[in-house]
Amino acid sequence: MEAERRWEEIAKACTAALFREDTTRKVLEAAPIGIIAVDARGLISLVNRNAQQLFGYTEAELVGQPLTLLIPEESRDIHLQHCAEYIHDPHVRPMGSGLNLGARRKDGHVFPVEISLGFAETPEGIIAIAFIIDITRQRESERLRDTMIHTLVHDLRNPLSTIRTGLQVLQMESAKLDAEQKTIVEIALNNSERMLKFINAILEVNQLESGKLTLHPTEFRIQDQIAEISAALAPLVEKKTLKLLHNVAADLPPIYADAPLISRVLENLIGNAIKFTPAYGMIQLSAQRDSDDPTKIRVSVSDSGPGIAPELLPRLFGKFVAGKDKERGHGLGLAFCKLAIEAHGEHIAVESAAGEGTTFWFTLPTAAAD
């Protein structure tokens, strides 16, 4: 009881400290987003007016209550894990980048949110501060966009396939064409194949998102797959005078996953590293036992390129997300990688800093724990 009273006193003191100045209170209340402060024990110590409206609770109903009150039951574990990690290493950052975060209103309704975290140091300890935005409208817009794109690509694929077939027939009759006509046919065929590949990528990403793409897992050696893909991409590496290094453990157990999907993930990541690493730069491919879970393999692709803009990192794995560089393409490659890895129940992430290169890494399950 004494410990509980002490924590209640700390929560009240934290709230008083944050609201000590009337100007501070007015600023928080005027903020167009929800703001919630949580102490080291996971208890809410502050809520602004927007947060009260967002969740349907009064300030009195929230202050002193556990944060889990506002988290859907099915995702409480991941939320609390993020919060615990943040309290131990507080810094301003987006929370759960790439995750579908949800929040729970008083009436039980769950809605999608984006959350950024900040922190405040008080005499009673560090307080985590969550800045919350309801993204229901954004998600609905994305759903409508995806529906429209799905319909369009389905309607485009068949006529485009027919056009490509016709161009292939013309190319086979190249003896009847002059040099200029051959060039025109070749350009048209290359562009039709490029567009068809893009359309198929959209459909495949949509299938992965909806869970309709069936996985066909088999046992295979990731070190063999890395070697094969490296050999296939060697001409591009040589063309840019890059150095491609391997750091692959020789005694890795077999992987149990969908080999063609994982191959394409590696092709995408290594291809991107080649594309964005300047001439005479370095790319390193690594495959090792995961230090956190030896039954998994951690694969990484690192480059010495310019790094990724900080504002792009939180949404890098989203569909149609691309930087300003005109070579970045249509922004589906990394979305495919994320969905393909997560379809196996595994995790993919990126680490990057301006001027210090980029590392993409992901985990894969081994065929059997040994």
C-alpha positions, 0 to 999 in steps of 0.5 A: 500500500505504501508503494502504491501511495508513493507512485500515486504521489509521483504521478501527481507530482509529475502532472503538477510539474508539467502543468506548473506554468499556466502558459504550458497548460494553454499550449498543451490544450491548444495542440491539435493532436492528442498528448499523453504522458506516462510515468516509468510504471506505465501510469498516465500522468497527463492528458490534454483536451484533444486526447480526452476527445480522441479517447472519450474519457475525461481527464479524471478518468485517465490520470493515474490509470494504466496506459493499457486502458487505451490499447487494444487487448490483442496488441498490448504486448507489442505496445508495452514492449515499445514503451519499456524499451523507450523508457530505458533508452528515451529519445525523440522518435516515431513509435513502431515505424512500419507497424499498424498501431491501434488505439481503443476508445472508451466505447471499445472502438479501435481506430488506427493511430500514428504515435511519436514519442518524446520525453521529459526529465523530472525530479521523479524520473523520466516521463514518456510523452506520446503525441497521437494522431487519428489516421482513420481518414488517411487509412480510408483514403489508402484503402480506396486508392488500393481498390482503384489501383487493383481494378486498374491493373487487372484491366490493364494486364490482359491488353498489355500482355496481348500487345507484348505478344504481338511485339514478340511476333514482330521481333521474330519476323525481324528479317522483314524489318529495316533497322529503324523498325527493329529499333522501334519494336525493341523499344516498344517490347522493352517498355511493355515488359517493364510495364507488365512487370510493374503491374504484376508487382502491384498485384503480388504486393496486394496478394501478400497484403491480403494474405492470399499469396500461398507460401511454399516453404522448403529447406535450402541453404541461404549461403548458396542463395546469396552466392547465386544472386551475387554471381548473377549481379556481378556484372553490375558490381563490376560496371560501377567498380564496387567491392562486394564482400561476403560475411557468411558463416559456413556452418549455418543450418538450412533455412525453412522458407519460400525460396523464390520469395526470399531470393527476390527479397535478396535481389531487391536489397542487393540491387538497391545497394548496387544502385545507390552506392557510388563508384568504388564503394563497398557492399557487404552481405552477411548471414549469421546466427541471430544473437537473440534467437539462435534458431533464426538466421539474420541476413543483412545487406550493408552499403557505403552509399549516402544513406536515407533521409531521416524523414523517409525512414519511418515510411520507407517500407510503404507502397509507392514510397520513393525518394527524390532520386529519379532512379528510385523507381515505383516504390514497390520493392521494399514494400514487397520485401517487408510483406514477404518477410512478415508472411514468414512471421519474421522481421525486417528493418533498416538502419541508416544515417546521412553520409554513413551508408545503409543496412537492411536486415531481416530474420529467417527461420531455420529448418530445425532448432539444433 
